[in-house]
Structure formats: C-alpha cells, structure tokens
C-alpha cells in the first residue's frame, strides 16, 4: 500500500512539473527582445526601471499569477488602446508590427518571465 501511494505521489508530481516546464522552455528571449527592439518598445519601457511606461518586471509582477496574463499583454500590444503614461498624460499605445500568434505569445511570456 505504501509503495502504491509513493508511486501515485511521484506520478502526480511529475505530471505537475511537466505542465510547468514547457511554458518556461518555450520562451525565446532573444526573439522577444528583437521584436521589442524592432517595435521601439524600449523607448518607453525598460526591464527594471520606469520610463515613459512601466518597467517590464513591474508588469510581470502584476500579471504573472493571472491565468490570462499572456492574453492581457497580447491584447494590450495589439489593440492600440489609450494608456496613461507615468507623467499622467494619455496616448494610444503603439500597435506591434506582427500578427503572428507565436511571436506575440513569446513576447508576452518573455515579459512575464522577468
């Protein structure tokens, strides 16, 4: 009986770890940075400091635990909606130059990994 319980627990842990590992492994940081650079994202955002827009690590801290974090970021960078800047002014957020869901998802997952 103990062996069966131990095997069940080990199987559950492996299953849980398998569900987490692929998301982390799927982030291509180099491609995400290149896409962000190509779209001038670093003009308003930095990884660890506030510029015209919030730091990416601050965005990640707010959204990383939300189940729809990737979708929230993708919607934000593709919709052109109004955003409030750090100085209190409003402007339309630039729309990223790709519609490729893999590229958009990779960028969002990279931001969430910070």
N, C-alpha and C positions, 0 to 999 in steps of 0.2 A: 504494500500500500504506500509506503514511504517513497519507494522508487517511482511509482506512478505519479505521485504528487510532485516530486522533484522534476520529472520529465515534463509534466504539464506546465510547471512554473518556468522551466527553461525554455520551453516552446513558446510560451506567451511572451517572455522577454525578447526572444529572437524575433518574433513577429512584430513586436512594438518597435524594436530597433530597426528593422527592415523598413518600416513605414517612415521613419525619420531620416535615415541615411540618404535615400535617393534625392530628397529635396535639397539637402546640403550639397550633395555631389553634383547636382545639375547646374549650379551657379558657375558661369564662365565670367569671372571677374574682369578679365582683360577685354572681352567683348562688350560687357556692360559699361566699363569705363570709356571705351572707344565710342560707343553710341552716345553716352552722356557728353563726351567732349565734342563730337560731331554736331550735336544739337545745342552747344553752348550752355549746357546745364550748370557747369561750374562757374559761369558768370554770376549766377545768383545763389548757388548752393556750394557748400564745401562739405567735406565728410564730417569734420569735427568742430566747425565754428559757424556761427550765424553770420550770414552776409545779407544780401537783399531778401533772401528767402531762408527758411530754417535749415540747420545743419542736417545732413542725411542721417547721422546717428540719432538725432532727436526724433526725426520722422520714424526711424526704425523702432525706437523705444516706445513710441505711441502705438504703432501698428503691428509689431512683430507677434504679439499674442492673439491678435484678432484673426479669426478663421478666414476672413475676406481681405486680409491685408494686401495681398498681391493685386486683387481686383480693384481695391481702392486706389492704389498707386497707378495702375494702368489707366483707370478712368480719369484720374487727375491729369496725367500727362498726355492724354489723347482728346480731351473734351474742349479745351480752350476756355474753361470756366473762369470766372473772376476770382482772384485771390487777394487777400490783404497782405501787404508787404510789412516788413519789420518797422518801417517808418510810419505806418498807419495808412498809407495810400493804397488804392486798389488798381489792379490792372489785370488784363487777361493773361492767364498762364499760357506760354507758348505751347503749340502742339508739336509733338515729336514727329520726326520725318519718316517714321516707319509704321506700317500696319501689321507687320509680321508678329503674330501672337507669341512666337518663341522668343524673338528679340525683346518684345515688351515684357514678357514674363520673366526673362532672365534679368533685365534691368531692375524690375521690381524686387525680385528675390535677392539680387545683389544689395540693393538699398536696405532691405530687411535684415541682411546678414551683418550689417555694420554695427 
